[in-house]
Amino acid sequence: MTDTRRRVKVYTLNEDRQWDDRGTGHVSSCYVERLKGMSLLVRAESDGSLLLESKINPNTAYQKQQVVFLKPFLLCTTSSSTLWKRKRMSSGTYKNEKNDCNFDPTKVDTLIVWSEAENYDLALSFQEKAGCDEIWEKICQVQGKDPSVDITQDLVDESEEERFDDMSSPGLELPSCELSRLEEIAELVASSLPSPLRREKLALALENEGYIKKLLEIFHVCEDLENIEGLHHLYEIIKGIFLLNRTALFEVMFSEECIMDVIGCLEYDPSLSQSRKHREFLTKTAKFKEVIPISDPELKQKIHQTYRVQYIQDMVLPTPSVFEENMLSTLHSFIFFNKVEIVGMLQEDEKFLTDLFAQLTDEATDEEKRQELVNFLKEFCAFSQTLQPQNRDAFFKTLSNMGILPALEVILGMDDAQVRSAATDIFSYLVEYNPSMVREFVMQEAQQNDDDILLINLIIEHMICDTDPELGGAVLLMGLLRTLVDPENMLATANKTEKTEFLGFFYKHCMHVLTAPLLANTTEDKPSKDDFQTAQLLALILELLTFCVEHHTYHIKNYIINKDILRRVLVLMASKHAFLALCALRFKRKIIGLKDEFYNRYIMKSFLFEPVVKAFLNNGSRYNLMNSAIIEMFEFIRVEDIKSLTAHVIENYWKALEDVDYVQTFKGLKLRFEQQRERQDNPKLDSMRSILRNHRYRRDARTLEDEEEMWFNTDEDDMEDGEAVVPPSDKTKNDEDIMDPISKFMERKKLKESEEKEVLLKTNLSGRQSPSFKLSFSSGTKSNLTSQSSASNLPGSPGSPGSPGSPGSPGSVSKSTSQMAAITTKGGLVGLVDYPDDDEEDDEDEDKEETLPLSKKAKLESS
């Protein structure tokens, strides 16, 4: 059974002063020969790997957390992590800060916290208090402390300690550099690392006394004598010098005369049974190739140095522990600035770059040589990413002037796949840096070359012909094409508009190449090739076309309509790959989302809803993404009230969709369609509405919204008899100005009232009832009930709230007002005050009115 007493979590403090969980394991304490002392070891419970190896130093302050609010650390517990927060005050003391979380003080008495070095704090969180106490006794035993204490060393303010050290020891005296004193030197270096001040003094002493070269001389003696113990000490010393993080020391160590000896010292790691052969690899195996001869000796030396230092960082130095990671920042900076210098020196060597591009484009250059040249240029561009923005601008301008784009065009036309892949990477650097430069080049070359050898068409062909089963290269190239055709990064100047010029060029010279696989695969009712790789390629093409629909307006519109692209795309709805069918549906949804009547007429003329309806019916009752996406598209048409598409769908596909009742989308579309037909069958009502609209009193739209909300929030029972529903502000209007033209109109309409009643009666009998009544009695009301309710709302009906003398009618309403109320209640088609000018908003107002209770709707109409 696993010993849970010693089960712990290891935490380290990161740069943001937050605690990171390094894993769970079991802790033990034992003597470690390499560290020369008792150490804490934590091995992972999952695979037994070493999570922590920390020597118990006699002078390190270890702290056991017991009393929460009196300690430098505070534990907050969330659902899955343990967070610590530590704040140092200006006085040098520590203050606890509590995070916003559920705080449980019982969970804080099983922690041991200490610092390995400045800003590198560690913590062990024990599962059981007994295990914590056991390890705490071991620590106290090593440091000669009573286990009853909560902290093994007094916390002294670092600034005070440094000032004390500064006064007491103005300089650090190094032992004489002798073979017999290597152990003493190693201990001095190791003891100096935790203190910033001691590190600084040690670094100054090493610089001033030329100590590193003396140590390397002893290294040769130890190797000649095969003194393994001395070599192990030298390994610890040189590694410690790296952790001093000092540029001046690196300059000495990485000089031509010292760097190989430094690498030699790092071959003798005490933790390894055999020494490494790094020097043998660098001198015999690694070969320096000059694809173009470099005449500058300083540049050549800088390249050698950078390679070797990079090798030391990646291969020679041991993987830094969690508290050493940031102690090598100067080493990273050394490599970084070396690369910047190399790029700058190569950039200034015009002869070198001229020879490079000349050999790249020369047909006589053999394939192996050209591959080396392209790989060099790729690495050269990768180095440029380290440059500052202004230097990067100068770098790419230099490459552009040297003819990098024509060279890439030649390289991309070659058969070697590796060369083409490297050229693609170089092209990606150029597009990411300056897409306008690439666009300008391809438009200029179009005036001289055929479409087949244009740079963009070569890129499209490589995308289409990608042999990778996962199309990794094609995805990269599609991203580059999307960047090139994105209007957001196109320039507009006083003399020219890049968007107009480039998009005109792209649709004329390149779009047919991009859509060729799509058109070739959709000549029939289903895809001619439906394998996974083809489906992935077509999905990428559709993604770019969808982007074009959203951003290119008339260019893509003309192309889609003239080439009948949408019909071809919808053939892919029959693909066995759901992701491809969804891409096709997304393409059509993007087009419908534009609400462009040119697109709508094209869709209706070609009956392009048929593949979508077929896919919907073939999907059956499965509740999946395809089902939801198709319903969402029809719901968009209904909500946005796209009249032409609504009529087209209902007239042609209603029989196929009428049985779908688990959503109300299609019934809502049918209702929209019937409302449109109602208006078409009664044009006189439309003319009456236009007269009301032209003579109404205009009010501020915000006032209208506030008044409507007040009315809807008013309870019917709260209204007193004779209280007007319309707000008092409306009573100040000139009634004669409003009612005079309507009264004249109504006198002319009296002769045709009988005809209107016949029309309404025929409408009810034909099954196309007034939409408001259909909504009011949507819970299964029969047609005779609908007729009765409509009759009860006609003017003069005994129960009509709008008839004179009825209990709820205002007594001060004039005859003309009651006549108009009669008109507005007929069929429930339109209210007295038609607020917005827009027909679509009128329809929305009607929909709101249709959903009201009859009593409340009658009050509104009678007002």
PyMOL commands that set and color helices and strands:
alter all, ss='L'
color gray80, all
select helices_A, chain A and resi 4-6+68-70+105-107+129-143+158-168+179-192+196-208+211-225+228-243+247-253+259-265+278-285+297-316+325-348+350-361+367-384+389-402+404-412+417-433+435-445+451-453+455-464+472-484+487-489+498-509+511-520+532-551+554-563+565-574+578-593+597-605+610-619+625-639+643-657+665-681+683-695+701-713+716-718+728-732+735-765+771-776+783-792+815-828+839-850+854-862
alter helices_A, ss='H'
color red, helices_A
select strands_A, chain A and resi 7-13+19-32+37-44+50-55+63-65+74-77+82-88+94-96+111-117+120-126
alter strands_A, ss='S'
color yellow, strands_A
deselect
rebuild
show_as cartoon
